[in-house]
Amino acid sequence: MSKRIVFLGPPGAGKGTQSQRLACSAALLHLSTGDLLRAEVAAGSALGQETKAVMERGELVSDALVLAIVRSRLAGHGGGWLLDGFPRNLSQANQLNGLLAELGQPLELALLLEVPEEELVQRLLSRGRSDDSEAVIRRRLAVYSEQTAPLISHYASRGLLKRVDGLGEVDAIAERIASLVC
Ligand code: AMP
């Protein structure tokens, strides 16, 4: 069974829901950089104040910042983990690779949750998060295709990529994912 996993997919594909379920059923540490950043914003920390405006525009916060967050959580964690929303670009993927080599914890699987774009917009509009207005949604989708989608061929060329159909019932998708991870 794969124990060191990155979860890829566009905003609205269901990465949050599915990665939480998988982390829980497989006893993996679930690390969502979006959740961790939102917690900083909610706490009003200096880091949160710095990143709030960037997140509200649907842009990516700095690579150095998210890498520091991921590093602090993975270092010293001996078990399996699942990264949700990180890496978001090739530079983050390369830095993650360096960090994992340093920690002696190589990546085992990159799971790509696939959902067509029009379905994503509908899902995001009905979610009602503060960065889910239509203009910001379009921006986040554009940022995904420009910066994050290149990770698909990056991980495919390393033989680590598996694709999952993200359409259908939450339970059915969870079962597809479980069968790929085992
Ligand atoms: P998410 O919850 O994954 O959709 O992330 C929400 C927002 O947090 C994104 O639109 C970015 O502004 C920021 N964010 C989350 N993860 C990253 C990351 N790995 N790199 C840069 N920004 C991120």
py3Dmol code that shows the C-alpha trace and the ligand (Angstrom):
import py3Dmol

protein = """\
ATOM      1  CA  MET A   1       0.000   0.000   0.000  1.00  0.00           C
ATOM      2  CA  SER A   2       1.209   3.510  -0.873  1.00  0.00           C
ATOM      3  CA  LYS A   3       1.897   5.589   2.197  1.00  0.00           C
ATOM      4  CA  ARG A   4       3.473   8.747   0.787  1.00  0.00           C
ATOM      5  CA  ILE A   5       1.027  10.355  -1.581  1.00  0.00           C
ATOM      6  CA  VAL A   6       0.423  13.690  -3.292  1.00  0.00           C
ATOM      7  CA  PHE A   7      -3.117  14.489  -4.330  1.00  0.00           C
ATOM      8  CA  LEU A   8      -3.391  16.457  -7.584  1.00  0.00           C
ATOM      9  CA  GLY A   9      -6.412  17.979  -9.252  1.00  0.00           C
ATOM     10  CA  PRO A  10      -8.058  21.292 -10.073  1.00  0.00           C
ATOM     11  CA  PRO A  11      -9.877  23.386  -7.482  1.00  0.00           C
ATOM     12  CA  GLY A  12     -13.323  21.871  -6.897  1.00  0.00           C
ATOM     13  CA  ALA A  13     -12.324  18.337  -7.925  1.00  0.00           C
ATOM     14  CA  GLY A  14     -12.966  17.050  -4.390  1.00  0.00           C
ATOM     15  CA  LYS A  15      -9.354  16.719  -3.227  1.00  0.00           C
ATOM     16  CA  GLY A  16     -10.196  17.961   0.269  1.00  0.00           C
ATOM     17  CA  THR A  17     -13.061  15.526   0.846  1.00  0.00           C
ATOM     18  CA  GLN A  18     -11.339  12.545  -0.713  1.00  0.00           C
ATOM     19  CA  SER A  19      -7.959  13.120   0.855  1.00  0.00           C
ATOM     20  CA  GLN A  20      -9.511  13.449   4.306  1.00  0.00           C
ATOM     21  CA  ARG A  21     -11.320  10.149   3.839  1.00  0.00           C
ATOM     22  CA  LEU A  22      -8.271   8.356   2.553  1.00  0.00           C
ATOM     23  CA  ALA A  23      -6.033   9.775   5.278  1.00  0.00           C
ATOM     24  CA  CYS A  24      -8.531   8.638   7.901  1.00  0.00           C
ATOM     25  CA  SER A  25      -9.085   5.129   6.544  1.00  0.00           C
ATOM     26  CA  ALA A  26      -5.385   4.502   5.850  1.00  0.00           C
ATOM     27  CA  ALA A  27      -4.123   6.300   8.993  1.00  0.00           C
ATOM     28  CA  LEU A  28      -2.048   8.798   7.037  1.00  0.00           C
ATOM     29  CA  LEU A  29      -1.181  12.335   8.116  1.00  0.00           C
ATOM     30  CA  HIS A  30      -3.377  14.687   6.059  1.00  0.00           C
ATOM     31  CA  LEU A  31      -1.624  17.920   5.162  1.00  0.00           C
ATOM     32  CA  SER A  32      -3.665  20.527   3.315  1.00  0.00           C
ATOM     33  CA  THR A  33      -1.629  23.666   2.655  1.00  0.00           C
ATOM     34  CA  GLY A  34      -4.897  25.542   1.883  1.00  0.00           C
ATOM     35  CA  ASP A  35      -6.370  24.559   5.292  1.00  0.00           C
ATOM     36  CA  LEU A  36      -3.147  25.476   7.088  1.00  0.00           C
ATOM     37  CA  LEU A  37      -3.009  28.858   5.336  1.00  0.00           C
ATOM     38  CA  ARG A  38      -6.696  29.550   6.088  1.00  0.00           C
ATOM     39  CA  ALA A  39      -6.013  28.773   9.754  1.00  0.00           C
ATOM     40  CA  GLU A  40      -3.204  31.365   9.741  1.00  0.00           C
ATOM     41  CA  VAL A  41      -5.546  33.931   8.170  1.00  0.00           C
ATOM     42  CA  ALA A  42      -8.280  33.161  10.736  1.00  0.00           C
ATOM     43  CA  ALA A  43      -5.774  33.476  13.596  1.00  0.00           C
ATOM     44  CA  GLY A  44      -4.703  36.881  12.253  1.00  0.00           C
ATOM     45  CA  SER A  45      -1.013  35.926  12.509  1.00  0.00           C
ATOM     46  CA  ALA A  46       1.608  37.960  10.667  1.00  0.00           C
ATOM     47  CA  LEU A  47       1.858  35.146   8.157  1.00  0.00           C
ATOM     48  CA  GLY A  48      -1.928  35.127   7.741  1.00  0.00           C
ATOM     49  CA  GLN A  49      -2.059  38.870   7.129  1.00  0.00           C
ATOM     50  CA  GLU A  50       0.659  38.528   4.522  1.00  0.00           C
ATOM     51  CA  THR A  51      -1.153  35.771   2.617  1.00  0.00           C
ATOM     52  CA  LYS A  52      -4.816  36.835   2.928  1.00  0.00           C
ATOM     53  CA  ALA A  53      -4.857  39.194  -0.052  1.00  0.00           C
ATOM     54  CA  VAL A  54      -2.991  36.708  -2.265  1.00  0.00           C
ATOM     55  CA  MET A  55      -5.464  33.941  -1.422  1.00  0.00           C
ATOM     56  CA  GLU A  56      -8.438  36.241  -1.987  1.00  0.00           C
ATOM     57  CA  ARG A  57      -7.188  36.903  -5.514  1.00  0.00           C
ATOM     58  CA  GLY A  58      -6.863  33.175  -6.229  1.00  0.00           C
ATOM     59  CA  GLU A  59      -3.091  33.464  -6.725  1.00  0.00           C
ATOM     60  CA  LEU A  60      -0.435  31.238  -5.182  1.00  0.00           C
ATOM     61  CA  VAL A  61       1.372  32.300  -2.031  1.00  0.00           C
ATOM     62  CA  SER A  62       5.178  32.095  -2.043  1.00  0.00           C
ATOM     63  CA  ASP A  63       6.888  28.760  -2.583  1.00  0.00           C
ATOM     64  CA  ALA A  64       9.252  29.409   0.337  1.00  0.00           C
ATOM     65  CA  LEU A  65       6.347  29.902   2.715  1.00  0.00           C
ATOM     66  CA  VAL A  66       4.437  26.746   1.808  1.00  0.00           C
ATOM     67  CA  LEU A  67       7.613  24.695   1.709  1.00  0.00           C
ATOM     68  CA  ALA A  68       8.457  25.848   5.245  1.00  0.00           C
ATOM     69  CA  ILE A  69       4.965  24.789   6.383  1.00  0.00           C
ATOM     70  CA  VAL A  70       5.288  21.354   4.773  1.00  0.00           C
ATOM     71  CA  ARG A  71       8.834  20.859   6.026  1.00  0.00           C
ATOM     72  CA  SER A  72       7.865  21.609   9.625  1.00  0.00           C
ATOM     73  CA  ARG A  73       5.058  19.021   9.505  1.00  0.00           C
ATOM     74  CA  LEU A  74       6.939  16.222   7.710  1.00  0.00           C
ATOM     75  CA  ALA A  75      10.238  16.457   9.538  1.00  0.00           C
ATOM     76  CA  GLY A  76      10.021  14.172  12.540  1.00  0.00           C
ATOM     77  CA  HIS A  77       6.865  12.473  11.290  1.00  0.00           C
ATOM     78  CA  GLY A  78       7.734   8.819  10.859  1.00  0.00           C
ATOM     79  CA  GLY A  79       4.528   7.477   9.305  1.00  0.00           C
ATOM     80  CA  GLY A  80       2.711   7.882   6.007  1.00  0.00           C
ATOM     81  CA  TRP A  81       1.276  11.146   4.715  1.00  0.00           C
ATOM     82  CA  LEU A  82      -0.937  12.620   2.086  1.00  0.00           C
ATOM     83  CA  LEU A  83      -0.276  16.092   0.671  1.00  0.00           C
ATOM     84  CA  ASP A  84      -3.392  17.960  -0.471  1.00  0.00           C
ATOM     85  CA  GLY A  85      -2.854  21.152  -2.473  1.00  0.00           C
ATOM     86  CA  PHE A  86       0.947  20.898  -2.490  1.00  0.00           C
ATOM     87  CA  PRO A  87       2.952  20.943  -4.716  1.00  0.00           C
ATOM     88  CA  ARG A  88       1.205  23.556  -6.896  1.00  0.00           C
ATOM     89  CA  ASN A  89       3.984  24.217  -9.440  1.00  0.00           C
ATOM     90  CA  LEU A  90       7.183  22.608 -10.748  1.00  0.00           C
ATOM     91  CA  SER A  91       9.408  24.580  -8.426  1.00  0.00           C
ATOM     92  CA  GLN A  92       7.470  23.296  -5.389  1.00  0.00           C
ATOM     93  CA  ALA A  93       7.643  19.750  -6.805  1.00  0.00           C
ATOM     94  CA  ASN A  94      11.425  19.994  -7.135  1.00  0.00           C
ATOM     95  CA  GLN A  95      11.794  21.440  -3.655  1.00  0.00           C
ATOM     96  CA  LEU A  96       9.539  18.711  -2.260  1.00  0.00           C
ATOM     97  CA  ASN A  97      11.689  16.131  -3.970  1.00  0.00           C
ATOM     98  CA  GLY A  98      14.789  17.586  -2.306  1.00  0.00           C
ATOM     99  CA  LEU A  99      13.101  17.663   1.084  1.00  0.00           C
ATOM    100  CA  LEU A 100      11.939  14.038   0.759  1.00  0.00           C
ATOM    101  CA  ALA A 101      15.416  12.902  -0.273  1.00  0.00           C
ATOM    102  CA  GLU A 102      16.806  14.673   2.772  1.00  0.00           C
ATOM    103  CA  LEU A 103      14.213  13.008   5.025  1.00  0.00           C
ATOM    104  CA  GLY A 104      14.654   9.582   3.367  1.00  0.00           C
ATOM    105  CA  GLN A 105      10.897   9.458   2.616  1.00  0.00           C
ATOM    106  CA  PRO A 106      10.494   9.144  -1.177  1.00  0.00           C
ATOM    107  CA  LEU A 107       7.143   9.842  -2.787  1.00  0.00           C
ATOM    108  CA  GLU A 108       5.241   6.681  -3.757  1.00  0.00           C
ATOM    109  CA  LEU A 109       2.160   7.918  -5.607  1.00  0.00           C
ATOM    110  CA  ALA A 110       0.660  11.002  -7.271  1.00  0.00           C
ATOM    111  CA  LEU A 111      -3.126  10.676  -7.510  1.00  0.00           C
ATOM    112  CA  LEU A 112      -4.876  12.900 -10.038  1.00  0.00           C
ATOM    113  CA  LEU A 113      -8.568  13.547  -9.451  1.00  0.00           C
ATOM    114  CA  GLU A 114     -10.091  14.436 -12.832  1.00  0.00           C
ATOM    115  CA  VAL A 115     -13.268  16.530 -13.264  1.00  0.00           C
ATOM    116  CA  PRO A 116     -14.331  18.538 -16.349  1.00  0.00           C
ATOM    117  CA  GLU A 117     -14.009  22.341 -16.050  1.00  0.00           C
ATOM    118  CA  GLU A 118     -17.702  23.277 -16.272  1.00  0.00           C
ATOM    119  CA  GLU A 119     -18.546  20.851 -13.464  1.00  0.00           C
ATOM    120  CA  LEU A 120     -15.756  22.442 -11.367  1.00  0.00           C
ATOM    121  CA  VAL A 121     -17.219  25.935 -11.745  1.00  0.00           C
ATOM    122  CA  GLN A 122     -20.667  24.701 -10.666  1.00  0.00           C
ATOM    123  CA  ARG A 123     -19.256  22.900  -7.651  1.00  0.00           C
ATOM    124  CA  LEU A 124     -17.137  25.860  -6.564  1.00  0.00           C
ATOM    125  CA  LEU A 125     -20.005  28.331  -6.937  1.00  0.00           C
ATOM    126  CA  SER A 126     -22.205  26.198  -4.703  1.00  0.00           C
ATOM    127  CA  ARG A 127     -19.492  25.812  -2.045  1.00  0.00           C
ATOM    128  CA  GLY A 128     -19.616  29.413  -0.835  1.00  0.00           C
ATOM    129  CA  ARG A 129     -16.046  29.801   0.456  1.00  0.00           C
ATOM    130  CA  SER A 130     -14.799  33.422   0.579  1.00  0.00           C
ATOM    131  CA  ASP A 131     -12.436  32.816  -2.371  1.00  0.00           C
ATOM    132  CA  ASP A 132     -15.243  31.225  -4.415  1.00  0.00           C
ATOM    133  CA  SER A 133     -16.693  34.226  -6.284  1.00  0.00           C
ATOM    134  CA  GLU A 134     -16.938  33.577 -10.033  1.00  0.00           C
ATOM    135  CA  ALA A 135     -14.046  35.900 -11.006  1.00  0.00           C
ATOM    136  CA  VAL A 136     -11.750  34.356  -8.382  1.00  0.00           C
ATOM    137  CA  ILE A 137     -12.815  30.847  -9.394  1.00  0.00           C
ATOM    138  CA  ARG A 138     -11.860  31.579 -13.029  1.00  0.00           C
ATOM    139  CA  ARG A 139      -8.516  32.949 -11.830  1.00  0.00           C
ATOM    140  CA  ARG A 140      -7.853  29.871  -9.665  1.00  0.00           C
ATOM    141  CA  LEU A 141      -8.665  27.576 -12.593  1.00  0.00           C
ATOM    142  CA  ALA A 142      -6.318  29.575 -14.849  1.00  0.00           C
ATOM    143  CA  VAL A 143      -3.555  29.399 -12.233  1.00  0.00           C
ATOM    144  CA  TYR A 144      -4.161  25.637 -12.053  1.00  0.00           C
ATOM    145  CA  SER A 145      -3.819  25.098 -15.798  1.00  0.00           C
ATOM    146  CA  GLU A 146      -0.788  27.361 -16.133  1.00  0.00           C
ATOM    147  CA  GLN A 147       1.178  26.367 -13.051  1.00  0.00           C
ATOM    148  CA  THR A 148      -0.157  23.136 -11.544  1.00  0.00           C
ATOM    149  CA  ALA A 149      -1.242  21.051 -14.555  1.00  0.00           C
ATOM    150  CA  PRO A 150       2.410  20.635 -15.726  1.00  0.00           C
ATOM    151  CA  LEU A 151       2.875  18.451 -12.637  1.00  0.00           C
ATOM    152  CA  ILE A 152       0.756  15.775 -14.324  1.00  0.00           C
ATOM    153  CA  SER A 153       3.371  14.989 -16.977  1.00  0.00           C
ATOM    154  CA  HIS A 154       6.142  15.560 -14.419  1.00  0.00           C
ATOM    155  CA  TYR A 155       4.841  12.742 -12.190  1.00  0.00           C
ATOM    156  CA  ALA A 156       3.734  10.594 -15.139  1.00  0.00           C
ATOM    157  CA  SER A 157       7.299  10.645 -16.496  1.00  0.00           C
ATOM    158  CA  ARG A 158       8.551   9.472 -13.106  1.00  0.00           C
ATOM    159  CA  GLY A 159       6.069   6.579 -13.219  1.00  0.00           C
ATOM    160  CA  LEU A 160       4.229   7.837 -10.132  1.00  0.00           C
ATOM    161  CA  LEU A 161       0.927   9.075 -11.609  1.00  0.00           C
ATOM    162  CA  LYS A 162      -2.472   7.377 -11.306  1.00  0.00           C
ATOM    163  CA  ARG A 163      -5.674   8.994 -12.583  1.00  0.00           C
ATOM    164  CA  VAL A 164      -9.062   8.805 -10.870  1.00  0.00           C
ATOM    165  CA  ASP A 165     -12.423   9.757 -12.362  1.00  0.00           C
ATOM    166  CA  GLY A 166     -13.738  12.421  -9.969  1.00  0.00           C
ATOM    167  CA  LEU A 167     -17.344  12.344 -11.225  1.00  0.00           C
ATOM    168  CA  GLY A 168     -20.065  10.532  -9.323  1.00  0.00           C
ATOM    169  CA  GLU A 169     -20.974   9.832  -5.716  1.00  0.00           C
ATOM    170  CA  VAL A 170     -18.426  10.628  -3.008  1.00  0.00           C
ATOM    171  CA  ASP A 171     -18.477   6.980  -1.807  1.00  0.00           C
ATOM    172  CA  ALA A 172     -17.921   5.606  -5.307  1.00  0.00           C
ATOM    173  CA  ILE A 173     -14.954   7.919  -5.875  1.00  0.00           C
ATOM    174  CA  ALA A 174     -13.509   6.953  -2.476  1.00  0.00           C
ATOM    175  CA  GLU A 175     -13.693   3.286  -3.518  1.00  0.00           C
ATOM    176  CA  ARG A 176     -11.901   3.984  -6.806  1.00  0.00           C
ATOM    177  CA  ILE A 177      -9.171   5.768  -4.868  1.00  0.00           C
ATOM    178  CA  ALA A 178      -8.854   2.989  -2.280  1.00  0.00           C
ATOM    179  CA  SER A 179      -8.395   0.414  -5.032  1.00  0.00           C
ATOM    180  CA  LEU A 180      -5.543   2.449  -6.569  1.00  0.00           C
ATOM    181  CA  VAL A 181      -3.745   3.010  -3.296  1.00  0.00           C
ATOM    182  CA  CYS A 182      -3.783  -0.609  -2.138  1.00  0.00           C
TER     183      CYS A 182
END
"""
ligand_1 = """\
23
AMP
P -6.839 25.203 -1.590
O -7.602 25.068 -0.324
O -5.848 24.109 -1.813
O -7.730 25.446 -2.776
O -5.942 26.541 -1.443
C -6.532 27.807 -1.242
C -5.512 28.902 -1.545
O -4.389 28.779 -0.678
C -4.934 28.847 -2.951
O -5.771 29.504 -3.896
C -3.600 29.578 -2.744
O -3.786 30.979 -2.629
C -3.172 29.073 -1.374
N -2.378 27.826 -1.469
C -2.717 26.590 -1.020
N -1.745 25.696 -1.254
C -0.750 26.393 -1.885
C 0.534 26.042 -2.400
N 0.998 24.772 -2.355
N 1.283 27.018 -2.972
C 0.839 28.283 -3.034
N -0.359 28.693 -2.590
C -1.148 27.759 -2.009
"""
view = py3Dmol.view(width=600, height=400)
view.addModel(protein, "pdb")
view.setStyle({"model": 0}, {"cartoon": {"style": "trace"}})
view.addModel(ligand_1, "xyz")
view.setStyle({"model": 1}, {"stick": {}})
view.zoomTo()
view.show()
